[in-house]
Amino acid sequence: MYAYYAATSIGLHPPPGKKYFTSMQISQFLVAVSYLLVPGYLPTKGMQMAVWINRTYSKRLVAAKKAQ
């Protein structure tokens, strides 16, 4: 991602490989979401706890936003 920003900052519009950057970002997102959807798949209790905390926090944020 930083390579993309660096290329655009020096005037390469669109930078070479833009399609590949986008594909890599989408792949990274899907892998991250798959880890979040299956917390038992994470190898350590610490990672599982981090996902649980993140989910709980996010749910509260969404609930607070809906209540406004």
N, C-alpha and C positions, 0 to 999 in steps of 0.2 A: 504494500500500500504506500509506503513512504517513497518507493521508487516512482510510483505513479505521480505523486505530488511533486517530486523533484523534477520529473520530466516536464510537467505542465508549468512549473515555475521558471524553467529556462526557455519556454516558448514552444515546446512540442505539442501541437494541438491537432488531432488527438495524439497522445503518446503511442509509440509502437507497442503492440501487445495489449491494448486496452481490453479487448475481448477476453484475453487470458486472465488478466487481473480480476475481471468481474467473475469469471468462472471459478477462479481460486477462492475468491471471497464467498461466493455462494456455497461452495463445497465446505469451506471452513465453518460457515454458519450452520449448515446441516449436520456436520459432525458434532459441533458443540450442543446443538439442540438435542441430538440423539443421546448424549451423555446426560442431559438434564431430564429427559423423559424417563430414563431408567436409572435412578440413583443407586440401585443395588449393583449395577454393573461397574460402578466406580471401585477401584481397587482398595482404597483405604477408608477407614471410618472418618478421618478428617475431611476427605473430599466429599463423602456422603453428607457430613454435617454442613459443609459449606454450601452444598446444593440446597439442603433443607432450609438453611437460614435465608438464602437468596430467594427461594420460592415463597417463604413466609413473608418476607419483607415486600416482595413484589405484589403478592395478593393484598396486603394491607394498603399499599399505594393505590392499587386499582380500586379497592373498596372505598378509600377516602375520596378518590376522584369521582366515583359514581355518586357519592353522597353529597357532593357540592351542587 
